[in-house]
Amino acid sequence: MDQCVNVERELEKVLQNFSSYGQHCDKVLQELVDYTSGLKDEIVQAVLQANKRHGAETGRAP
């Protein structure tokens, strides 16, 4: 009976570790999504600014 209790206790530890790891992965993935979204926004703004400058240099609207 003690062995069953010990196995159950160890199983709870393992399940808790997997749960914690899953939460950590979710957090890190969300941070990556947010970071890449920010990069996308920066690229879009840079392209828009470059198009405006190019239009001003050539005398044409973008």
N, CA, C and O atoms as a Tripos MOL2 file, in Angstrom:
@<TRIPOS>MOLECULE
protein
  248   247    62     0     0
PROTEIN
NO_CHARGES

@<TRIPOS>ATOM
      1 N           0.8130   -1.1930    0.0000 N.3       1 MET1
      2 CA          0.0000    0.0000    0.0000 C.3       1 MET1
      3 C           0.8580    1.2590    0.0000 C.2       1 MET1
      4 O           0.5470    2.2390   -0.6780 O.2       1 MET1
      5 N           1.9420    1.2180    0.7700 N.am      2 ASP2
      6 CA          2.8400    2.3690    0.8200 C.3       2 ASP2
      7 C           3.4440    2.6610   -0.5500 C.2       2 ASP2
      8 O           3.6390    3.8180   -0.9230 O.2       2 ASP2
      9 N           3.7330    1.6080   -1.2820 N.am      3 GLN3
     10 CA          4.3000    1.8010   -2.6170 C.3       3 GLN3
     11 C           3.3180    2.5220   -3.5300 C.2       3 GLN3
     12 O           3.7160    3.3710   -4.3280 O.2       3 GLN3
     13 N           2.0560    2.1920   -3.4160 N.am      4 CYS4
     14 CA          1.0280    2.8600   -4.2310 C.3       4 CYS4
     15 C           0.9580    4.3410   -3.8850 C.2       4 CYS4
     16 O           0.8420    5.1910   -4.7670 O.2       4 CYS4
     17 N           1.0280    4.6370   -2.6020 N.am      5 VAL5
     18 CA          0.9870    6.0340   -2.1520 C.3       5 VAL5
     19 C           2.2160    6.7770   -2.6670 C.2       5 VAL5
     20 O           2.1110    7.9190   -3.1120 O.2       5 VAL5
     21 N           3.3770    6.1330   -2.6080 N.am      6 ASN6
     22 CA          4.6050    6.7620   -3.1010 C.3       6 ASN6
     23 C           4.5390    7.0120   -4.6050 C.2       6 ASN6
     24 O           4.9480    8.0690   -5.0870 O.2       6 ASN6
     25 N           4.0260    6.0420   -5.3320 N.am      7 VAL7
     26 CA          3.8950    6.2010   -6.7840 C.3       7 VAL7
     27 C           2.9260    7.3340   -7.0940 C.2       7 VAL7
     28 O           3.1690    8.1460   -7.9870 O.2       7 VAL7
     29 N           1.8380    7.3790   -6.3570 N.am      8 GLU8
     30 CA          0.8500    8.4460   -6.5690 C.3       8 GLU8
     31 C           1.4670    9.8150   -6.2830 C.2       8 GLU8
     32 O           1.2260   10.7730   -7.0180 O.2       8 GLU8
     33 N           2.2460    9.9060   -5.2380 N.am      9 ARG9
     34 CA          2.9170   11.1560   -4.8800 C.3       9 ARG9
     35 C           3.8950   11.5730   -5.9820 C.2       9 ARG9
     36 O           3.9320   12.7380   -6.3780 O.2       9 ARG9
     37 N           4.6760   10.6270   -6.4650 N.am     10 GLU10
     38 CA          5.6250   10.9240   -7.5410 C.3      10 GLU10
     39 C           4.8970   11.3280   -8.8220 C.2      10 GLU10
     40 O           5.3360   12.2260   -9.5400 O.2      10 GLU10
     41 N           3.7940   10.6630   -9.0960 N.am     11 LEU11
     42 CA          3.0000   10.9980  -10.2750 C.3      11 LEU11
     43 C           2.4880   12.4320  -10.1850 C.2      11 LEU11
     44 O           2.4990   13.1590  -11.1780 O.2      11 LEU11
     45 N           2.0430   12.8370   -9.0060 N.am     12 GLU12
     46 CA          1.5770   14.2150   -8.8080 C.3      12 GLU12
     47 C           2.7050   15.2080   -9.0720 C.2      12 GLU12
     48 O           2.4820   16.2580   -9.6740 O.2      12 GLU12
     49 N           3.9170   14.8790   -8.6220 N.am     13 LYS13
     50 CA          5.0750   15.7500   -8.8710 C.3      13 LYS13
     51 C           5.3410   15.8780  -10.3670 C.2      13 LYS13
     52 O           5.5630   16.9770  -10.8760 O.2      13 LYS13
     53 N           5.3160   14.7550  -11.0590 N.am     14 VAL14
     54 CA          5.5700   14.7590  -12.5020 C.3      14 VAL14
     55 C           4.5010   15.5640  -13.2310 C.2      14 VAL14
     56 O           4.8160   16.3720  -14.1050 O.2      14 VAL14
     57 N           3.2440   15.3450  -12.8760 N.am     15 LEU15
     58 CA          2.1550   16.0850  -13.5170 C.3      15 LEU15
     59 C           2.2680   17.5800  -13.2500 C.2      15 LEU15
     60 O           1.9940   18.3920  -14.1340 O.2      15 LEU15
     61 N           2.6710   17.9480  -12.0320 N.am     16 GLN16
     62 CA          2.8590   19.3620  -11.7010 C.3      16 GLN16
     63 C           3.9970   19.9540  -12.5280 C.2      16 GLN16
     64 O           3.9030   21.0870  -12.9990 O.2      16 GLN16
     65 N           5.0700   19.1870  -12.7040 N.am     17 ASN17
     66 CA          6.1890   19.6670  -13.5180 C.3      17 ASN17
     67 C           5.7640   19.8860  -14.9660 C.2      17 ASN17
     68 O           6.1220   20.8950  -15.5730 O.2      17 ASN17
     69 N           5.0070   18.9530  -15.5170 N.am     18 PHE18
     70 CA          4.5250   19.1170  -16.8870 C.3      18 PHE18
     71 C           3.5970   20.3210  -17.0010 C.2      18 PHE18
     72 O           3.6530   21.0660  -17.9790 O.2      18 PHE18
     73 N           2.7540   20.5030  -16.0080 N.am     19 SER19
     74 CA          1.8390   21.6410  -16.0150 C.3      19 SER19
     75 C           2.6160   22.9570  -15.9650 C.2      19 SER19
     76 O           2.3170   23.8880  -16.7130 O.2      19 SER19
     77 N           3.6030   23.0300  -15.0910 N.am     20 SER20
     78 CA          4.4310   24.2350  -14.9870 C.3      20 SER20
     79 C           5.1850   24.4930  -16.2820 C.2      20 SER20
     80 O           5.2790   25.6320  -16.7380 O.2      20 SER20
     81 N           5.7150   23.4400  -16.8650 N.am     21 TYR21
     82 CA          6.4440   23.5810  -18.1240 C.3      21 TYR21
     83 C           5.5070   24.0620  -19.2300 C.2      21 TYR21
     84 O           5.8900   24.9060  -20.0410 O.2      21 TYR21
     85 N           4.2950   23.5370  -19.2680 N.am     22 GLY22
     86 CA          3.3160   23.9720  -20.2650 C.3      22 GLY22
     87 C           2.9800   25.4440  -20.1040 C.2      22 GLY22
     88 O           2.8720   26.1690  -21.0930 O.2      22 GLY22
     89 N           2.8150   25.8910  -18.8650 N.am     23 GLN23
     90 CA          2.5320   27.3030  -18.6150 C.3      23 GLN23
     91 C           3.7060   28.1720  -19.0420 C.2      23 GLN23
     92 O           3.5170   29.2400  -19.6240 O.2      23 GLN23
     93 N           4.9120   27.7120  -18.7520 N.am     24 HIS24
     94 CA          6.1120   28.4470  -19.1590 C.3      24 HIS24
     95 C           6.1870   28.5490  -20.6810 C.2      24 HIS24
     96 O           6.4800   29.6160  -21.2210 O.2      24 HIS24
     97 N           5.9230   27.4480  -21.3640 N.am     25 CYS25
     98 CA          5.9470   27.4510  -22.8340 C.3      25 CYS25
     99 C           4.9000   28.4080  -23.3920 C.2      25 CYS25
    100 O           5.1760   29.1460  -24.3370 O.2      25 CYS25
    101 N           3.7100   28.3990  -22.8180 N.am     26 ASP26
    102 CA          2.6590   29.3180  -23.2600 C.3      26 ASP26
    103 C           3.1080   30.7690  -23.1080 C.2      26 ASP26
    104 O           2.8980   31.5880  -24.0030 O.2      26 ASP26
    105 N           3.7290   31.0810  -21.9690 N.am     27 LYS27
    106 CA          4.1900   32.4490  -21.7160 C.3      27 LYS27
    107 C           5.2660   32.8530  -22.7230 C.2      27 LYS27
    108 O           5.2060   33.9410  -23.2960 O.2      27 LYS27
    109 N           6.2380   31.9850  -22.9350 N.am     28 VAL28
    110 CA          7.3340   32.2930  -23.8570 C.3      28 VAL28
    111 C           6.8130   32.4390  -25.2830 C.2      28 VAL28
    112 O           7.2310   33.3450  -26.0040 O.2      28 VAL28
    113 N           5.9120   31.5630  -25.6910 N.am     29 LEU29
    114 CA          5.3490   31.6620  -27.0390 C.3      29 LEU29
    115 C           4.5620   32.9540  -27.2130 C.2      29 LEU29
    116 O           4.6300   33.5770  -28.2730 O.2      29 LEU29
    117 N           3.8180   33.3660  -26.1900 N.am     30 GLN30
    118 CA          3.0750   34.6230  -26.2800 C.3      30 GLN30
    119 C           4.0310   35.8040  -26.3800 C.2      30 GLN30
    120 O           3.7710   36.7520  -27.1210 O.2      30 GLN30
    121 N           5.1400   35.7520  -25.6370 N.am     31 GLU31
    122 CA          6.1450   36.8080  -25.7300 C.3      31 GLU31
    123 C           6.7270   36.8710  -27.1380 C.2      31 GLU31
    124 O           6.9470   37.9610  -27.6670 O.2      31 GLU31
    125 N           6.9790   35.7210  -27.7470 N.am     32 LEU32
    126 CA          7.4920   35.6900  -29.1180 C.3      32 LEU32
    127 C           6.4790   36.2510  -30.1060 C.2      32 LEU32
    128 O           6.8480   36.9900  -31.0190 O.2      32 LEU32
    129 N           5.2140   35.9100  -29.9330 N.am     33 VAL33
    130 CA          4.1610   36.4400  -30.8050 C.3      33 VAL33
    131 C           4.1030   37.9590  -30.6750 C.2      33 VAL33
    132 O           4.0250   38.6690  -31.6770 O.2      33 VAL33
    133 N           4.1410   38.4530  -29.4440 N.am     34 ASP34
    134 CA          4.1020   39.8980  -29.2210 C.3      34 ASP34
    135 C           5.3200   40.5810  -29.8420 C.2      34 ASP34
    136 O           5.1950   41.6380  -30.4610 O.2      34 ASP34
    137 N           6.4890   39.9780  -29.6760 N.am     35 TYR35
    138 CA          7.7200   40.5510  -30.2240 C.3      35 TYR35
    139 C           7.6750   40.5970  -31.7470 C.2      35 TYR35
    140 O           8.0050   41.6200  -32.3460 O.2      35 TYR35
    141 N           7.2700   39.5020  -32.3730 N.am     36 THR36
    142 CA          7.2190   39.4850  -33.8360 C.3      36 THR36
    143 C           6.1390   40.4220  -34.3610 C.2      36 THR36
    144 O           6.2900   40.9980  -35.4380 O.2      36 THR36
    145 N           5.0700   40.5760  -33.6230 N.am     37 SER37
    146 CA          4.0320   41.5320  -34.0130 C.3      37 SER37
    147 C           4.5950   42.9470  -33.9690 C.2      37 SER37
    148 O           4.3170   43.7590  -34.8530 O.2      37 SER37
    149 N           5.3780   43.2390  -32.9510 N.am     38 GLY38
    150 CA          6.0320   44.5480  -32.8550 C.3      38 GLY38
    151 C           7.0020   44.7720  -34.0030 C.2      38 GLY38
    152 O           7.0640   45.8670  -34.5610 O.2      38 GLY38
    153 N           7.7580   43.7430  -34.3590 N.am     39 LEU39
    154 CA          8.6730   43.8570  -35.4980 C.3      39 LEU39
    155 C           7.9130   44.1220  -36.7870 C.2      39 LEU39
    156 O           8.3330   44.9390  -37.6060 O.2      39 LEU39
    157 N           6.7990   43.4320  -36.9640 N.am     40 LYS40
    158 CA          5.9730   43.6340  -38.1560 C.3      40 LYS40
    159 C           5.5080   45.0830  -38.2280 C.2      40 LYS40
    160 O           5.5710   45.7100  -39.2850 O.2      40 LYS40
    161 N           5.0400   45.6100  -37.1010 N.am     41 ASP41
    162 CA          4.5870   46.9990  -37.0680 C.3      41 ASP41
    163 C           5.7220   47.9570  -37.4250 C.2      41 ASP41
    164 O           5.5120   48.9180  -38.1650 O.2      41 ASP41
    165 N           6.9200   47.7010  -36.9040 N.am     42 GLU42
    166 CA          8.0710   48.5480  -37.2200 C.3      42 GLU42
    167 C           8.4080   48.4910  -38.7070 C.2      42 GLU42
    168 O           8.7170   49.5170  -39.3120 O.2      42 GLU42
    169 N           8.3500   47.3110  -39.2920 N.am     43 ILE43
    170 CA          8.6470   47.1570  -40.7200 C.3      43 ILE43
    171 C           7.6200   47.8960  -41.5550 C.2      43 ILE43
    172 O           7.9750   48.5790  -42.5160 O.2      43 ILE43
    173 N           6.3520   47.7660  -41.1990 N.am     44 VAL44
    174 CA          5.2930   48.4630  -41.9400 C.3      44 VAL44
    175 C           5.5180   49.9680  -41.8660 C.2      44 VAL44
    176 O           5.4040   50.6590  -42.8790 O.2      44 VAL44
    177 N           5.8350   50.4820  -40.6880 N.am     45 GLN45
    178 CA          6.0730   51.9170  -40.5400 C.3      45 GLN45
    179 C           7.2870   52.3570  -41.3520 C.2      45 GLN45
    180 O           7.2620   53.4200  -41.9730 O.2      45 GLN45
    181 N           8.3400   51.5590  -41.3540 N.am     46 ALA46
    182 CA          9.5360   51.9010  -42.1270 C.3      46 ALA46
    183 C           9.2240   51.9330  -43.6170 C.2      46 ALA46
    184 O           9.7030   52.8160  -44.3280 O.2      46 ALA46
    185 N           8.4340   50.9880  -44.0960 N.am     47 VAL47
    186 CA          8.0640   50.9550  -45.5150 C.3      47 VAL47
    187 C           7.2140   52.1690  -45.8620 C.2      47 VAL47
    188 O           7.4180   52.7960  -46.9010 O.2      47 VAL47
    189 N           6.2650   52.5000  -44.9990 N.am     48 LEU48
    190 CA          5.4230   53.6700  -45.2550 C.3      48 LEU48
    191 C           6.2540   54.9460  -45.3020 C.2      48 LEU48
    192 O           6.0410   55.7930  -46.1690 O.2      48 LEU48
    193 N           7.1920   55.0860  -44.3840 N.am     49 GLN49
    194 CA          8.0560   56.2660  -44.3790 C.3      49 GLN49
    195 C           8.9390   56.2980  -45.6180 C.2      49 GLN49
    196 O           9.1450   57.3610  -46.2030 O.2      49 GLN49
    197 N           9.4590   55.1550  -46.0180 N.am     50 ALA50
    198 CA         10.2980   55.0980  -47.2190 C.3      50 ALA50
    199 C           9.4790   55.4590  -48.4510 C.2      50 ALA50
    200 O           9.9660   56.1620  -49.3360 O.2      50 ALA50
    201 N           8.2470   54.9870  -48.5130 N.am     51 ASN51
    202 CA          7.3860   55.3260  -49.6450 C.3      51 ASN51
    203 C           7.0890   56.8150  -49.6790 C.2      51 ASN51
    204 O           7.0670   57.4130  -50.7540 O.2      51 ASN51
    205 N           6.8600   57.4240  -48.5200 N.am     52 LYS52
    206 CA          6.6090   58.8630  -48.4650 C.3      52 LYS52
    207 C           7.8340   59.6360  -48.9390 C.2      52 LYS52
    208 O           7.7120   60.5850  -49.7120 O.2      52 LYS52
    209 N           9.0170   59.2290  -48.4730 N.am     53 ARG53
    210 CA         10.2480   59.9030  -48.8990 C.3      53 ARG53
    211 C          10.4710   59.7400  -50.3890 C.2      53 ARG53
    212 O          10.8400   60.6920  -51.0770 O.2      53 ARG53
    213 N          10.2490   58.5420  -50.8840 N.am     54 HIS54
    214 CA         10.4390   58.2810  -52.3110 C.3      54 HIS54
    215 C           9.4730   59.1300  -53.1270 C.2      54 HIS54
    216 O           9.8470   59.6660  -54.1710 O.2      54 HIS54
    217 N           8.2470   59.2560  -52.6640 N.am     55 GLY55
    218 CA          7.2610   60.0810  -53.3590 C.3      55 GLY55
    219 C           7.6580   61.5410  -53.3370 C.2      55 GLY55
    220 O           7.4650   62.2440  -54.3280 O.2      55 GLY55
    221 N           8.2130   62.0180  -52.2230 N.am     56 ALA56
    222 CA          8.6440   63.4130  -52.1220 C.3      56 ALA56
    223 C           9.8470   63.6690  -53.0160 C.2      56 ALA56
    224 O           9.9630   64.7460  -53.6000 O.2      56 ALA56
    225 N          10.7350   62.7050  -53.1290 N.am     57 GLU57
    226 CA         11.9270   62.8700  -53.9640 C.3      57 GLU57
    227 C          11.5780   62.8800  -55.4430 C.2      57 GLU57
    228 O          12.2070   63.5980  -56.2200 O.2      57 GLU57
    229 N          10.6020   62.1080  -55.8350 N.am     58 THR58
    230 CA         10.2560   62.0070  -57.2540 C.3      58 THR58
    231 C           9.1370   62.9530  -57.6360 C.2      58 THR58
    232 O           8.8280   63.1190  -58.8160 O.2      58 THR58
    233 N           8.5260   63.5780  -56.6270 N.am     59 GLY59
    234 CA          7.4260   64.4780  -56.9240 C.3      59 GLY59
    235 C           6.1160   63.7660  -57.1650 C.2      59 GLY59
    236 O           5.1360   64.3830  -57.5810 O.2      59 GLY59
    237 N           6.0930   62.4840  -56.9100 N.am     60 ARG60
    238 CA          4.8660   61.7040  -57.0780 C.3      60 ARG60
    239 C           4.3530   61.2790  -55.7190 C.2      60 ARG60
    240 O           5.1210   61.0570  -54.7830 O.2      60 ARG60
    241 N           3.0690   61.1730  -55.6350 N.am     61 ALA61
    242 CA          2.4680   60.6650  -54.4050 C.3      61 ALA61
    243 C           2.6740   59.1590  -54.3410 C.2      61 ALA61
    244 O           2.7400   58.4960  -55.3760 O.2      61 ALA61
    245 N           2.7750   58.6210  -53.1450 N.am     62 PRO62
    246 CA          2.9780   57.1690  -53.0250 C.3      62 PRO62
    247 C           1.8030   56.3690  -53.5060 C.2      62 PRO62
    248 O           1.8350   55.1390  -53.4630 O.2      62 PRO62
@<TRIPOS>BOND
     1     1     2 1
     2     2     3 1
     3     3     4 2
     4     3     5 am
     5     5     6 1
     6     6     7 1
     7     7     8 2
     8     7     9 am
     9     9    10 1
    10    10    11 1
    11    11    12 2
    12    11    13 am
    13    13    14 1
    14    14    15 1
    15    15    16 2
    16    15    17 am
    17    17    18 1
    18    18    19 1
    19    19    20 2
    20    19    21 am
    21    21    22 1
    22    22    23 1
    23    23    24 2
    24    23    25 am
    25    25    26 1
    26    26    27 1
    27    27    28 2
    28    27    29 am
    29    29    30 1
    30    30    31 1
    31    31    32 2
    32    31    33 am
    33    33    34 1
    34    34    35 1
    35    35    36 2
    36    35    37 am
    37    37    38 1
    38    38    39 1
    39    39    40 2
    40    39    41 am
    41    41    42 1
    42    42    43 1
    43    43    44 2
    44    43    45 am
    45    45    46 1
    46    46    47 1
    47    47    48 2
    48    47    49 am
    49    49    50 1
    50    50    51 1
    51    51    52 2
    52    51    53 am
    53    53    54 1
    54    54    55 1
    55    55    56 2
    56    55    57 am
    57    57    58 1
    58    58    59 1
    59    59    60 2
    60    59    61 am
    61    61    62 1
    62    62    63 1
    63    63    64 2
    64    63    65 am
    65    65    66 1
    66    66    67 1
    67    67    68 2
    68    67    69 am
    69    69    70 1
    70    70    71 1
    71    71    72 2
    72    71    73 am
    73    73    74 1
    74    74    75 1
    75    75    76 2
    76    75    77 am
    77    77    78 1
    78    78    79 1
    79    79    80 2
    80    79    81 am
    81    81    82 1
    82    82    83 1
    83    83    84 2
    84    83    85 am
    85    85    86 1
    86    86    87 1
    87    87    88 2
    88    87    89 am
    89    89    90 1
    90    90    91 1
    91    91    92 2
    92    91    93 am
    93    93    94 1
    94    94    95 1
    95    95    96 2
    96    95    97 am
    97    97    98 1
    98    98    99 1
    99    99   100 2
   100    99   101 am
   101   101   102 1
   102   102   103 1
   103   103   104 2
   104   103   105 am
   105   105   106 1
   106   106   107 1
   107   107   108 2
   108   107   109 am
   109   109   110 1
   110   110   111 1
   111   111   112 2
   112   111   113 am
   113   113   114 1
   114   114   115 1
   115   115   116 2
   116   115   117 am
   117   117   118 1
   118   118   119 1
   119   119   120 2
   120   119   121 am
   121   121   122 1
   122   122   123 1
   123   123   124 2
   124   123   125 am
   125   125   126 1
   126   126   127 1
   127   127   128 2
   128   127   129 am
   129   129   130 1
   130   130   131 1
   131   131   132 2
   132   131   133 am
   133   133   134 1
   134   134   135 1
   135   135   136 2
   136   135   137 am
   137   137   138 1
   138   138   139 1
   139   139   140 2
   140   139   141 am
   141   141   142 1
   142   142   143 1
   143   143   144 2
   144   143   145 am
   145   145   146 1
   146   146   147 1
   147   147   148 2
   148   147   149 am
   149   149   150 1
   150   150   151 1
   151   151   152 2
   152   151   153 am
   153   153   154 1
   154   154   155 1
   155   155   156 2
   156   155   157 am
   157   157   158 1
   158   158   159 1
   159   159   160 2
   160   159   161 am
   161   161   162 1
   162   162   163 1
   163   163   164 2
   164   163   165 am
   165   165   166 1
   166   166   167 1
   167   167   168 2
   168   167   169 am
   169   169   170 1
   170   170   171 1
   171   171   172 2
   172   171   173 am
   173   173   174 1
   174   174   175 1
   175   175   176 2
   176   175   177 am
   177   177   178 1
   178   178   179 1
   179   179   180 2
   180   179   181 am
   181   181   182 1
   182   182   183 1
   183   183   184 2
   184   183   185 am
   185   185   186 1
   186   186   187 1
   187   187   188 2
   188   187   189 am
   189   189   190 1
   190   190   191 1
   191   191   192 2
   192   191   193 am
   193   193   194 1
   194   194   195 1
   195   195   196 2
   196   195   197 am
   197   197   198 1
   198   198   199 1
   199   199   200 2
   200   199   201 am
   201   201   202 1
   202   202   203 1
   203   203   204 2
   204   203   205 am
   205   205   206 1
   206   206   207 1
   207   207   208 2
   208   207   209 am
   209   209   210 1
   210   210   211 1
   211   211   212 2
   212   211   213 am
   213   213   214 1
   214   214   215 1
   215   215   216 2
   216   215   217 am
   217   217   218 1
   218   218   219 1
   219   219   220 2
   220   219   221 am
   221   221   222 1
   222   222   223 1
   223   223   224 2
   224   223   225 am
   225   225   226 1
   226   226   227 1
   227   227   228 2
   228   227   229 am
   229   229   230 1
   230   230   231 1
   231   231   232 2
   232   231   233 am
   233   233   234 1
   234   234   235 1
   235   235   236 2
   236   235   237 am
   237   237   238 1
   238   238   239 1
   239   239   240 2
   240   239   241 am
   241   241   242 1
   242   242   243 1
   243   243   244 2
   244   243   245 am
   245   245   246 1
   246   246   247 1
   247   247   248 2
@<TRIPOS>SUBSTRUCTURE
     1 MET1         2 RESIDUE 1 A MET
     2 ASP2         6 RESIDUE 1 A ASP
     3 GLN3        10 RESIDUE 1 A GLN
     4 CYS4        14 RESIDUE 1 A CYS
     5 VAL5        18 RESIDUE 1 A VAL
     6 ASN6        22 RESIDUE 1 A ASN
     7 VAL7        26 RESIDUE 1 A VAL
     8 GLU8        30 RESIDUE 1 A GLU
     9 ARG9        34 RESIDUE 1 A ARG
    10 GLU10       38 RESIDUE 1 A GLU
    11 LEU11       42 RESIDUE 1 A LEU
    12 GLU12       46 RESIDUE 1 A GLU
    13 LYS13       50 RESIDUE 1 A LYS
    14 VAL14       54 RESIDUE 1 A VAL
    15 LEU15       58 RESIDUE 1 A LEU
    16 GLN16       62 RESIDUE 1 A GLN
    17 ASN17       66 RESIDUE 1 A ASN
    18 PHE18       70 RESIDUE 1 A PHE
    19 SER19       74 RESIDUE 1 A SER
    20 SER20       78 RESIDUE 1 A SER
    21 TYR21       82 RESIDUE 1 A TYR
    22 GLY22       86 RESIDUE 1 A GLY
    23 GLN23       90 RESIDUE 1 A GLN
    24 HIS24       94 RESIDUE 1 A HIS
    25 CYS25       98 RESIDUE 1 A CYS
    26 ASP26      102 RESIDUE 1 A ASP
    27 LYS27      106 RESIDUE 1 A LYS
    28 VAL28      110 RESIDUE 1 A VAL
    29 LEU29      114 RESIDUE 1 A LEU
    30 GLN30      118 RESIDUE 1 A GLN
    31 GLU31      122 RESIDUE 1 A GLU
    32 LEU32      126 RESIDUE 1 A LEU
    33 VAL33      130 RESIDUE 1 A VAL
    34 ASP34      134 RESIDUE 1 A ASP
    35 TYR35      138 RESIDUE 1 A TYR
    36 THR36      142 RESIDUE 1 A THR
    37 SER37      146 RESIDUE 1 A SER
    38 GLY38      150 RESIDUE 1 A GLY
    39 LEU39      154 RESIDUE 1 A LEU
    40 LYS40      158 RESIDUE 1 A LYS
    41 ASP41      162 RESIDUE 1 A ASP
    42 GLU42      166 RESIDUE 1 A GLU
    43 ILE43      170 RESIDUE 1 A ILE
    44 VAL44      174 RESIDUE 1 A VAL
    45 GLN45      178 RESIDUE 1 A GLN
    46 ALA46      182 RESIDUE 1 A ALA
    47 VAL47      186 RESIDUE 1 A VAL
    48 LEU48      190 RESIDUE 1 A LEU
    49 GLN49      194 RESIDUE 1 A GLN
    50 ALA50      198 RESIDUE 1 A ALA
    51 ASN51      202 RESIDUE 1 A ASN
    52 LYS52      206 RESIDUE 1 A LYS
    53 ARG53      210 RESIDUE 1 A ARG
    54 HIS54      214 RESIDUE 1 A HIS
    55 GLY55      218 RESIDUE 1 A GLY
    56 ALA56      222 RESIDUE 1 A ALA
    57 GLU57      226 RESIDUE 1 A GLU
    58 THR58      230 RESIDUE 1 A THR
    59 GLY59      234 RESIDUE 1 A GLY
    60 ARG60      238 RESIDUE 1 A ARG
    61 ALA61      242 RESIDUE 1 A ALA
    62 PRO62      246 RESIDUE 1 A PRO
